[in-house]
Amino acid sequence: MNFRFFGDSWFWTWVPLRNDPKAFFSESMNKHGEYDHSLSLTKIMLQSLGHSVESFCQPGYSFNQTCNRIHQCRELLPSSRHPEVWVIWVSSDLRPAHHTNSHIVPEWDLTNKDVFLKQYNEYMLWSLDRVNKHAVDKVNYIFVGGQQNLPKESVWDKITDRHPNMHLLSECILGSLMRSYQNSGFSDFGRFYLEEEFIKLLDSQSEETKLDYELVDMMAHHRKQSNGDNSNFQHISTRLMWPDTGHLGFNGHVMFVDYLLKYCEDNNLL
């Protein structure tokens, strides 16, 4: 099977094992990473099982940028003779503003929580609708919440005439893995639990802006969920994210690949 991955830095574990510019002691291990301190056990494991793996992920990408890259990569399909699985990691759309096919990031309204969330959902939905509209029969598109969640009810279920080859593997992969492998009653983090751009957005507002502090409090609560002092996050970090603190770690990648392949097997995608 050909696996192609799209998204941000969640394709890799970032490995600060020691105080050194290189992640590992050996040059051989350091050659595994496309970036300093990076290692993708997802890629290594899938390749060891005989699958072809290619990454189009880019650290720091917004979800909109990721979906735009998916659209651009349709040109790859004529050269592919076999069905493919494209795995799409979901990330924040509050990352720096950009233009995509004349579609401009909204001027986020921070004066009303409900208006902001409506804007945000509609912007994510615009990206998803674009992938769905140009979905190709030979490709199964599997979306997975990573750096940010992909809410099923408020976003995914709103896709217009969703194709059967559009799949939602998990709204929040950390929660899915904890529930599946640890027999845990863990509830998903809030969708903005790893959001790093909201503070910058706040700082960019004029003094006259009347902020909705219910929105600010919601963002602060979500972000607090991934604070190092949070016992729930420490529990997750130890099992799924070590030695990283913001991505899947070694154990997390193993569990993710198993979870992904089980979904593919159950839905006859391989």
Secondary structure, DSSP 8 states (H G I E B T S, - for coil): -EEEEESSGGGSEE---SSSSSSSSSHHHHTT-SSTTEE-HHHHHHHHTT-EEEE---TT--HHHHHHHHHHGGGGGGG--S-EEEEEEE--S-SS--EETTEE------S-HHHHHHHHHHHHHHHHHHHHHT--TTEEEEEEESSS---TTTTGGG-TT--TTEEEEES-HHHHHHHHHS--------TTTT--SHHHHHHTS-TT----HHHHHHHHHHHHTT-TT-HHHHHHIIIIITT-SSS--HHHHHHHHHHHHHHHHHTT--
